[in-house]
Amino acid sequence: MKTIREIADLMVAEAERAERRHGPHSASHHSFGVLMEEVDELWDEVKRDDVDCANHEAIQVGAMAIRFIRESARWNGLEPKPMIKVRKRKAK
């Protein structure tokens, strides 16, 4: 079984490969669309019960999430920051 670090390394490698092949995303809507396309492909593999293909798609989802974070920071002139505390929504 791979460690979390090994899986993250696969996602980073895929993000770098995709950026070399396709270039940067043009806007957050583009980046989000690519991410959702990968999520849809993951869902298709889950429904087929194809674990190997689902794992491959999950790596691509992670890679596109990495690209979204990196590129949204670039569009806004910001650096990605770790999430220290998650705010809970108040019940209505």
ROTOR-725016 format. One record per atom (N, C-alpha, C): x, y, z; atom name. Coordinates in Angstrom, 2 decimals. Example, Ala and Ser with C-alpha at 12.3 -4.5 7.8 and 13.67 -1.06 7.14 Angstrom:
+---------+---------+---------+------+
|       X |       Y |       Z | name |
+---------+---------+---------+------+
|   13.19 |   -5.69 |    7.80 |    N |
|   12.30 |   -4.50 |    7.80 |   CA |
|   13.20 |   -3.30 |    7.80 |    C |
|   12.85 |   -2.25 |    7.08 |    N |
|   13.67 |   -1.06 |    7.14 |   CA |
|   12.90 |    0.03 |    7.87 |    C |
+---------+---------+---------+------+
This chain:
+---------+---------+---------+------+
|       X |       Y |       Z | name |
+---------+---------+---------+------+
|    0.84 |   -1.18 |    0.00 |    N |
|    0.00 |    0.00 |    0.00 |   CA |
|    0.89 |    1.24 |    0.00 |    C |
|    0.51 |    2.22 |   -0.82 |    N |
|    1.28 |    3.45 |   -0.89 |   CA |
|    0.99 |    4.35 |    0.31 |    C |
|    1.98 |    5.13 |    0.68 |    N |
|    1.80 |    6.10 |    1.76 |   CA |
|    1.06 |    7.32 |    1.20 |    C |
|    0.57 |    8.16 |    2.10 |    N |
|   -0.07 |    9.40 |    1.67 |   CA |
|    0.91 |   10.25 |    0.87 |    C |
|    2.16 |   10.30 |    1.30 |    N |
|    3.18 |   11.08 |    0.59 |   CA |
|    3.39 |   10.54 |   -0.83 |    C |
|    3.43 |    9.23 |   -0.98 |    N |
|    3.61 |    8.64 |   -2.32 |   CA |
|    2.43 |    8.96 |   -3.23 |    C |
|    1.24 |    8.92 |   -2.67 |    N |
|    0.05 |    9.26 |   -3.46 |   CA |
|    0.07 |   10.74 |   -3.84 |    C |
|    0.44 |   11.60 |   -2.89 |    N |
|    0.54 |   13.03 |   -3.18 |   CA |
|    1.59 |   13.28 |   -4.26 |    C |
|    2.70 |   12.54 |   -4.23 |    N |
|    3.74 |   12.68 |   -5.26 |   CA |
|    3.19 |   12.32 |   -6.64 |    C |
|    2.33 |   11.29 |   -6.71 |    N |
|    1.70 |   10.92 |   -7.98 |   CA |
|    0.81 |   12.06 |   -8.49 |    C |
|    0.09 |   12.69 |   -7.58 |    N |
|   -0.78 |   13.81 |   -7.95 |   CA |
|    0.03 |   15.00 |   -8.44 |    C |
|    1.13 |   15.29 |   -7.76 |    N |
|    2.00 |   16.41 |   -8.17 |   CA |
|    2.59 |   16.13 |   -9.55 |    C |
|    3.06 |   14.92 |   -9.76 |    N |
|    3.63 |   14.55 |  -11.06 |   CA |
|    2.58 |   14.69 |  -12.16 |    C |
|    1.36 |   14.28 |  -11.89 |    N |
|    0.28 |   14.41 |  -12.87 |   CA |
|   -0.07 |   15.87 |  -13.13 |    C |
|   -0.07 |   16.69 |  -12.08 |    N |
|   -0.34 |   18.13 |  -12.25 |   CA |
|    0.73 |   18.78 |  -13.12 |    C |
|    1.98 |   18.41 |  -12.88 |    N |
|    3.08 |   18.97 |  -13.68 |   CA |
|    3.01 |   18.49 |  -15.13 |    C |
|    2.69 |   17.22 |  -15.33 |    N |
|    2.55 |   16.68 |  -16.69 |   CA |
|    1.43 |   17.39 |  -17.43 |    C |
|    0.28 |   17.57 |  -16.77 |    N |
|   -0.86 |   18.22 |  -17.41 |   CA |
|   -0.54 |   19.67 |  -17.76 |    C |
|    0.18 |   20.37 |  -16.88 |    N |
|    0.53 |   21.76 |  -17.16 |   CA |
|    1.49 |   21.85 |  -18.35 |    C |
|    2.46 |   20.94 |  -18.41 |    N |
|    3.37 |   20.94 |  -19.57 |   CA |
|    2.61 |   20.66 |  -20.86 |    C |
|    1.68 |   19.75 |  -20.80 |    N |
|    0.95 |   19.33 |  -22.00 |   CA |
|   -0.10 |   20.35 |  -22.44 |    C |
|   -0.82 |   20.94 |  -21.48 |    N |
|   -1.97 |   21.79 |  -21.81 |   CA |
|   -1.77 |   23.26 |  -21.49 |    C |
|   -0.70 |   23.61 |  -20.79 |    N |
|   -0.47 |   24.99 |  -20.40 |   CA |
|   -1.36 |   25.39 |  -19.24 |    C |
|   -1.25 |   26.64 |  -18.80 |    N |
|   -2.04 |   27.09 |  -17.65 |   CA |
|   -3.51 |   27.25 |  -18.02 |    C |
|   -4.35 |   27.17 |  -17.02 |    N |
|   -5.77 |   27.44 |  -17.22 |   CA |
|   -5.97 |   28.94 |  -17.35 |    C |
|   -6.98 |   29.33 |  -18.10 |    N |
|   -7.18 |   30.75 |  -18.39 |   CA |
|   -7.90 |   31.51 |  -17.28 |    C |
|   -8.71 |   30.80 |  -16.49 |    N |
|   -9.48 |   31.46 |  -15.43 |   CA |
|  -10.00 |   30.40 |  -14.46 |    C |
|  -10.53 |   30.86 |  -13.35 |    N |
|  -11.04 |   29.91 |  -12.35 |   CA |
|  -12.15 |   29.04 |  -12.91 |    C |
|  -12.98 |   29.58 |  -13.79 |    N |
|  -14.06 |   28.79 |  -14.38 |   CA |
|  -13.50 |   27.64 |  -15.22 |    C |
|  -12.45 |   27.91 |  -15.94 |    N |
|  -11.80 |   26.87 |  -16.75 |   CA |
|  -11.21 |   25.80 |  -15.83 |    C |
|  -10.49 |   26.22 |  -14.82 |    N |
|   -9.87 |   25.29 |  -13.89 |   CA |
|  -10.92 |   24.44 |  -13.18 |    C |
|  -12.01 |   25.06 |  -12.75 |    N |
|  -13.09 |   24.35 |  -12.09 |   CA |
|  -13.74 |   23.35 |  -13.04 |    C |
|  -13.94 |   23.73 |  -14.28 |    N |
|  -14.53 |   22.82 |  -15.27 |   CA |
|  -13.68 |   21.57 |  -15.49 |    C |
|  -12.37 |   21.77 |  -15.57 |    N |
|  -11.47 |   20.63 |  -15.75 |   CA |
|  -11.53 |   19.72 |  -14.52 |    C |
|  -11.54 |   20.32 |  -13.34 |    N |
|  -11.64 |   19.55 |  -12.10 |   CA |
|  -12.94 |   18.74 |  -12.07 |    C |
|  -14.05 |   19.36 |  -12.42 |    N |
|  -15.33 |   18.66 |  -12.39 |   CA |
|  -15.40 |   17.55 |  -13.44 |    C |
|  -14.75 |   17.75 |  -14.57 |    N |
|  -14.69 |   16.70 |  -15.58 |   CA |
|  -13.99 |   15.46 |  -15.01 |    C |
|  -12.91 |   15.69 |  -14.28 |    N |
|  -12.19 |   14.57 |  -13.66 |   CA |
|  -13.03 |   13.92 |  -12.57 |    C |
|  -13.78 |   14.71 |  -11.81 |    N |
|  -14.67 |   14.15 |  -10.79 |   CA |
|  -15.73 |   13.27 |  -11.45 |    C |
|  -16.30 |   13.74 |  -12.55 |    N |
|  -17.29 |   12.94 |  -13.29 |   CA |
|  -16.69 |   11.62 |  -13.77 |    C |
|  -15.46 |   11.67 |  -14.27 |    N |
|  -14.80 |   10.44 |  -14.73 |   CA |
|  -14.54 |    9.49 |  -13.56 |    C |
|  -14.17 |   10.04 |  -12.41 |    N |
|  -13.99 |    9.22 |  -11.21 |   CA |
|  -15.31 |    8.54 |  -10.84 |    C |
|  -16.39 |    9.30 |  -10.84 |    N |
|  -17.70 |    8.75 |  -10.49 |   CA |
|  -18.10 |    7.63 |  -11.45 |    C |
|  -17.82 |    7.81 |  -12.74 |    N |
|  -18.11 |    6.75 |  -13.72 |   CA |
|  -17.38 |    5.46 |  -13.36 |    C |
|  -16.11 |    5.56 |  -12.97 |    N |
|  -15.33 |    4.37 |  -12.63 |   CA |
|  -15.81 |    3.75 |  -11.32 |    C |
|  -16.23 |    4.57 |  -10.38 |    N |
|  -16.78 |    4.05 |   -9.12 |   CA |
|  -18.05 |    3.26 |   -9.41 |    C |
|  -18.92 |    3.81 |  -10.25 |    N |
|  -20.16 |    3.11 |  -10.59 |   CA |
|  -19.88 |    1.79 |  -11.32 |    C |
|  -18.81 |    1.75 |  -12.10 |    N |
|  -18.42 |    0.50 |  -12.79 |   CA |
|  -17.74 |   -0.49 |  -11.84 |    C |
|  -17.42 |   -0.03 |  -10.64 |    N |
|  -16.71 |   -0.82 |   -9.65 |   CA |
|  -15.33 |   -1.25 |  -10.16 |    C |
|  -14.68 |   -0.34 |  -10.91 |    N |
|  -13.33 |   -0.58 |  -11.43 |   CA |
|  -12.35 |    0.19 |  -10.55 |    C |
|  -11.83 |   -0.49 |   -9.55 |    N |
|  -10.99 |    0.16 |   -8.53 |   CA |
|   -9.71 |    0.73 |   -9.14 |    C |
|   -9.05 |   -0.01 |  -10.04 |    N |
|   -7.81 |    0.49 |  -10.63 |   CA |
|   -8.05 |    1.78 |  -11.40 |    C |
|   -9.08 |    1.80 |  -12.23 |    N |
|   -9.38 |    3.01 |  -13.00 |   CA |
|   -9.85 |    4.14 |  -12.09 |    C |
|  -10.62 |    3.80 |  -11.06 |    N |
|  -11.08 |    4.82 |  -10.11 |   CA |
|   -9.88 |    5.45 |   -9.40 |    C |
|   -8.91 |    4.65 |   -9.02 |    N |
|   -7.71 |    5.20 |   -8.37 |   CA |
|   -6.96 |    6.13 |   -9.32 |    C |
|   -6.86 |    5.74 |  -10.57 |    N |
|   -6.21 |    6.59 |  -11.57 |   CA |
|   -6.95 |    7.92 |  -11.69 |    C |
|   -8.27 |    7.86 |  -11.77 |    N |
|   -9.06 |    9.08 |  -11.87 |   CA |
|   -8.95 |    9.92 |  -10.60 |    C |
|   -8.87 |    9.28 |   -9.44 |    N |
|   -8.73 |   10.01 |   -8.18 |   CA |
|   -7.40 |   10.79 |   -8.16 |    C |
|   -6.36 |   10.20 |   -8.72 |    N |
|   -5.08 |   10.91 |   -8.83 |   CA |
|   -5.24 |   12.13 |   -9.72 |    C |
|   -5.99 |   11.99 |  -10.81 |    N |
|   -6.22 |   13.12 |  -11.70 |   CA |
|   -7.06 |   14.20 |  -11.02 |    C |
|   -8.04 |   13.80 |  -10.21 |    N |
|   -8.82 |   14.78 |   -9.45 |   CA |
|   -7.90 |   15.56 |   -8.52 |    C |
|   -7.05 |   14.86 |   -7.80 |    N |
|   -6.10 |   15.53 |   -6.91 |   CA |
|   -5.18 |   16.46 |   -7.66 |    C |
|   -4.72 |   16.02 |   -8.83 |    N |
|   -3.82 |   16.84 |   -9.64 |   CA |
|   -4.51 |   18.13 |  -10.09 |    C |
|   -5.77 |   18.01 |  -10.51 |    N |
|   -6.49 |   19.20 |  -10.96 |   CA |
|   -6.83 |   20.11 |   -9.78 |    C |
|   -7.03 |   19.54 |   -8.60 |    N |
|   -7.24 |   20.37 |   -7.41 |   CA |
|   -5.96 |   21.16 |   -7.09 |    C |
|   -4.82 |   20.51 |   -7.23 |    N |
|   -3.54 |   21.18 |   -7.02 |   CA |
|   -3.39 |   22.33 |   -8.01 |    C |
|   -3.71 |   22.07 |   -9.28 |    N |
|   -3.61 |   23.12 |  -10.29 |   CA |
|   -4.57 |   24.26 |   -9.98 |    C |
|   -5.78 |   23.94 |   -9.54 |    N |
|   -6.75 |   24.98 |   -9.20 |   CA |
|   -6.18 |   25.90 |   -8.11 |    C |
|   -5.64 |   25.31 |   -7.05 |    N |
|   -5.09 |   26.10 |   -5.95 |   CA |
|   -3.93 |   26.95 |   -6.43 |    C |
|   -3.03 |   26.35 |   -7.18 |    N |
|   -1.86 |   27.09 |   -7.66 |   CA |
|   -2.25 |   28.22 |   -8.59 |    C |
|   -3.12 |   27.92 |   -9.54 |    N |
|   -3.45 |   28.92 |  -10.55 |   CA |
|   -4.39 |   29.99 |  -10.02 |    C |
|   -5.29 |   29.64 |   -9.09 |    N |
|   -6.15 |   30.68 |   -8.53 |   CA |
|   -5.32 |   31.67 |   -7.73 |    C |
|   -4.27 |   31.19 |   -7.10 |    N |
|   -3.36 |   32.10 |   -6.41 |   CA |
|   -2.66 |   33.00 |   -7.42 |    C |
|   -2.25 |   32.45 |   -8.55 |    N |
|   -1.58 |   33.24 |   -9.59 |   CA |
|   -2.52 |   34.31 |  -10.15 |    C |
|   -3.77 |   33.95 |  -10.40 |    N |
|   -4.72 |   34.93 |  -10.95 |   CA |
|   -4.96 |   36.08 |  -10.00 |    C |
|   -4.90 |   35.80 |   -8.70 |    N |
|   -5.21 |   36.81 |   -7.70 |   CA |
|   -3.98 |   37.41 |   -7.04 |    C |
|   -2.80 |   37.02 |   -7.48 |    N |
|   -1.57 |   37.55 |   -6.92 |   CA |
|   -1.35 |   37.14 |   -5.47 |    C |
|   -1.82 |   35.97 |   -5.11 |    N |
|   -1.72 |   35.48 |   -3.74 |   CA |
|   -0.88 |   34.22 |   -3.68 |    C |
|   -0.47 |   33.87 |   -2.51 |    N |
|    0.20 |   32.59 |   -2.27 |   CA |
|   -0.80 |   31.66 |   -1.57 |    C |
|   -0.84 |   30.39 |   -1.97 |    N |
|   -1.71 |   29.45 |   -1.25 |   CA |
|   -1.31 |   29.39 |    0.22 |    C |
|   -2.30 |   29.35 |    1.10 |    N |
|   -2.05 |   29.30 |    2.53 |   CA |
|   -2.68 |   28.05 |    3.12 |    C |
|   -2.06 |   27.49 |    4.14 |    N |
|   -2.68 |   26.33 |    4.78 |   CA |
|   -3.94 |   26.75 |    5.52 |    C |
|   -4.90 |   25.85 |    5.54 |    N |
|   -6.13 |   26.11 |    6.27 |   CA |
|   -5.89 |   25.71 |    7.71 |    C |
|   -5.88 |   26.68 |    8.59 |    N |
|   -5.58 |   26.41 |    9.99 |   CA |
|   -6.84 |   26.04 |   10.76 |    C |
|   -7.88 |   26.74 |   10.49 |    N |
|   -9.12 |   26.49 |   11.24 |   CA |
|  -10.30 |   26.59 |   10.28 |    C |
|  -11.14 |   25.60 |   10.31 |    N |
|  -12.31 |   25.60 |    9.45 |   CA |
|  -13.48 |   26.17 |   10.24 |    C |
|  -14.11 |   27.18 |    9.67 |    N |
|  -15.27 |   27.77 |   10.34 |   CA |
|  -16.48 |   26.89 |   10.12 |    C |
|  -17.23 |   26.64 |   11.15 |    N |
|  -18.45 |   25.88 |   11.02 |   CA |
|  -19.59 |   26.84 |   10.72 |    C |
|  -20.47 |   26.39 |    9.85 |    N |
|  -21.64 |   27.22 |    9.53 |   CA |
|  -22.62 |   27.17 |   10.69 |    C |
|  -23.23 |   28.31 |   10.91 |    N |
|  -24.23 |   28.37 |   11.97 |   CA |
|  -25.52 |   27.74 |   11.47 |    C |
|  -26.16 |   26.98 |   12.33 |    N |
|  -27.44 |   26.38 |   11.98 |   CA |
|  -28.48 |   27.47 |   11.86 |    C |
|  -29.38 |   27.33 |   10.88 |    N |
|  -30.43 |   28.34 |   10.69 |   CA |
|  -31.62 |   28.01 |   11.54 |    C |
+---------+---------+---------+------+
